[in-house]
Each structure stands twice: as structure tokens, then as C-alpha cells.
């Protein structure tokens, strides 16, 4: 079995195609914008500021999402008050956590939130999505959980929390709250829970309101773009990144020892994304989350990496070198193939073990054993 550092270089061969952005995506590709984004569906009714629900005013009985962040029209880069370097958007089916678990550091935080509010349940969430911008003072963004949300009960719990303040009623149909001291804000309605974050409560509230109404607080000329990645990277969990100059330079430094083809790919790429799909949840075998091993005791995860890249710089020889490095000698990341869709490069592979640890090793980082995240 190769060392983790060897495996990291194999992962670099896959991921480096997208670790960079050299300018607006439109300058590199003539592909039209994709028809869909990383949006989620929603149903139902709204909750007034006093916690009572009412029918969806925009479209009664419709399955359409009510918030902008659920509909995929929220743009964190258009809401920040300072310059933005990098924008990330993602979507996940929480059911995938049953198969993969979460790294202990992240999983512990999620579990703490679930334990704090009894009305928040992973079992009731159909899908979650969100976006964040890396600005001068840190990350700012907004996320949504769509599913069976008990809005009245959650609003009552938030009212009883001394660290949270209810905000005045507006016409959004959501009950809105913000933390008194931390940079977080919340809005809740039947079937949707919107959570925003920023360096201060006021900034978080601005993103929350933009997550409810995509036009609120929008600044012109700041929209991020992910090219054709969202529809090509459909899966149980998907992330797309429009990387800025600072993030690209940082990632280039992490890949300083990689072969020249990797650095060429970094410079050529405009946006990067990744997705995973659980093909064997292993629920009947009793295997631990994320412990694929070499047998059938855990999930088998199909991985897809993508990048929008200038084909004049990320040419066929470079793409073949990436595929060759990914295939040779590494059993934990197997069956790697490279295809091109217009100006988007796609790498398909499979992971059978160490899903989190092997990827973290690319950045000389360490993660704990995956833990299962469950309702209280």
C-alpha cells in the first residue's frame, strides 16, 4: 500500500486540473451558462414572525423553493461589502452521511447543533445547499436545509435561547433571528431552515436576508460563475469552486513538489468541482461509516472531479499524464478516467477506503476517524 504522501500526489493528479482561476470563466469558454444550478426543491407553507404558518404566498401548494438560496439564485459574492477572492457552492443529500460519516472535527460540531435544538432532525431533511464567499475578513455565506422542518417548534426554541434575538417581522414569510454576539443569523418557515454566517451578526443577517430574497443587497458585477460544472457534477454531494488569485497561489504552493503537468493545470483552470455518489451504502453489513476497506463492509464511493480549463493550455498530453498518475498503483483511488466535455475536463474515479484522510493528506492535513452523525 503506498504511503499517504504518495496517495496525495495521486489525488493531486486528479484535483489539480481545477485548483486555480486565471480570470472570468467567460474569458476561457464560449459554453452558455448551465440551465441548472445547485438548487434544491421545497414545498409548502410559511411561518409568520409569531411562529404561525400560512400558505406559500408566491405559489400556494407549489413544490418550488421559497428562499433564494434553496432556488439557487443566492450569490454570496454579490452580497459581501468587501472584495471577494473565492466563491464556493455545494449541495448534499444528508442521507449520504449514513454511509460516509463525517470527519470527527466537523462531525462533532454538527452533532452539537443537533443536540442543542430538539426540533432540528437530519431524518427530516431531504437536501441541504449553500454558498460562501471568501472575503477580506473571512468567509461569508448562507445555507438552507429543505425538508420536514417544524417551524413553529424551532421558532419557540430560538425564542427561548438567551444567545439569540428575534428580529422584526417583514414580508418574507420567514421568522428571522440573529445571534447576539456571534456572526450567525437564522430564518425559518415550514419546510425550510436558512442559516447564514459572517464576521459579525449584522453581516450574517445581511447574507440571511439575501438568502431569502436573492435581489436584496445585490451589487452589480460580482456574480460568481462555475461554467458547466453544476450539471456535470450531479451526485449525492457536490461542490463547485470559482477560485480567485489568492486561493490559487496558496494551492500552487501546496503542490510545489508536484510534476510540471500539475502546475500547468493549476494555471489553465478557471473553476473546479467535485461530487460523490454512494453506490453501496453497506447498511446491512454493519460496517463503520467511511470504512470501505477492501471488502463489502462499507460504502463504495464513485468520485467525479471537474474543471473548466483552457484546452490550449490543458492539452491532451497533460490530461493523459493526469489520468496515468491517477491509475498507476493506487488501489484506494481506482479506475480513473479522463474525458472532456467542451472546455470542461472530467475525471471519474472510485474510492474504497480512507475517503476523508486520503484527500486531506494532499494538503498535509490530518482528519480523525469518520464518525456517525445522528439525531439526539
Number of C-alpha atoms within 10 A of each C-alpha: 9 11 9 17 14 16 22 22 22 26 21 23 25 29 25 29 34 31 30 32 27 19 16 17 21 14 10 19 18 11 13 9 13 14 8 11 19 25 23 24 19 23 20 22 24 24 26 23 24 14 20 16 20 15 15 21 14 10 14 13 12 16 12 17 21 28 29 21 33 30 22 21 18 31 30 31 28 23 28 26 14 12 13 23 17 23 26 24 27 22 27 22 17 20 18 18 23 19 25 26 22 24 19 16 13 14 18 15 12 14 16 12 13 18 15 12 16 13 20 22 17 20 12 16 19 18 22 25 25 28 26 26 28 22 20 13 12 11 18 28 31 32 24 29 29 24 23 19 21 20 27 21 16 20 26 13 15 20 15 11 13 9 12 19 17 19 15 10 13 11 8 19 25 29 28 27 23 25 22 16 11 16 18 26 30 29 29 27 32 28 24 30 26 27 25 28 26 26 15 17 19 19 20 26 26 22 34 35 27 26 32 24 18 22 16 16 15 19 14 9 8 15 14 21 21 25 29 24 28 25 13 18 23 17 20 19 23 24 24 27 27 29 30 21 14 13 17 22 17 12 17 19 12 14 21 11 11 17 14 12 19 28 20 16 26 28 22 27 32 33 32 30 27 26 24 23 20 20 13 15 24 21 14 8 11 9 17 20 24 29 23 25 16 12 11 15 20 25 29 26 24 21 23 25 26 31 34 31 31 22 19 10 13 22 15 12 9 19 24 15 14 27 21 17 17 27 18 13 15 17 17 20 26 18 17 19 18 19 14 16 11 14 20 25 23 25 24 21 21 20 21 21 21 19 22 18 18 25 21 16 18 21 14 12 10 14 16 13 18 23 21 19 23 16 14 15
